[in-house]
Amino acid sequence: MTIRYRPKGVCSHLFEIEVEEGRILSVRVEGGCSGNLQGLSSLLRGMEVKEAIGRLEGIRCGAKSTSCPDQMAQALKTLI
């Protein structure tokens, strides 16, 4: 299953996340800080959805109340 999610309050403007049997197969991000998001995508590959949510949810970017990792957790929560 592939989900498309439009994050809110961050520089990224689209996440495409492919998940199979509760594990993340791939993550593609449009916009945002390229190097950081490539690293995040690489680290998430193969991880269970619930574990990824637990690790990413609540991370903030500077004074913002959210971040790309937090928004990634919000996207993943649509799967559970």
N, C-alpha and C positions, 0 to 999 in steps of 0.2 A: 504494500500500500504506500502511496506517495501522498503526502499532504503539502499544501501550499499555505503559508501563513504570512500575513502582513504585520510585522512588528510595529508597536506603537512607542513613541518617545525616544527612538534611537536613530542612528544614522543609516542603518540597514533598512532596506525597504521590501525585501522578500526573502523568505526561507523556503526551500524545498527539501523535505526530509523524507527519505525512503526507509520504511520500517517493514521488517518481516519477522513474524513469530516473536514479537516483543523486543527485538534487537534492531538497533539503528544500522542500516546498510550504507547510507550515504547522506551527506548534508551539503546543500549548495546555498550560498548566500549572495544576494545582490546588494551592493552598496556597503558602506561601513569601512572599517579598517581592515584592509585586505590580509595582511600578515596575521593579525590576531584571529580573524575569522577562519583563515585556512588552518591555523593551528587548532582552533576549537573543533572544526569539522573533522580533522584528522583524529583528534583525541576521542571524539564521540563514536567514530566508526567501530562497530562491534559491541558497543555498550548496551546494556539493557535500558529500556526507556525509563523505568522507574528509578534506576540508579542515576541516570543522567539528570532527571528532574531534581532529585535530592541534592545533587552536587551544584546545580546551576541556579536554582530558584533563590531569589533574594539578593543576588549579587547586584551591586549598584555601580554606576559609572559616574565618578565625580559627585556633583551635587544632585544628579538626576535620581529619581526614585526607582529607576530600572536600568537595565543594560542589555546588550545583545545576548549574553548568556542567560539572563533572567527571562528575556523574551523568548529565547529558544526553549526554556522550561515551560513557558506558557503554551507555546506551540505543541510541545510534546504532551502536555496535559490534555489536549483535545483528543488524544488517542486512548486515554484510560477512562 
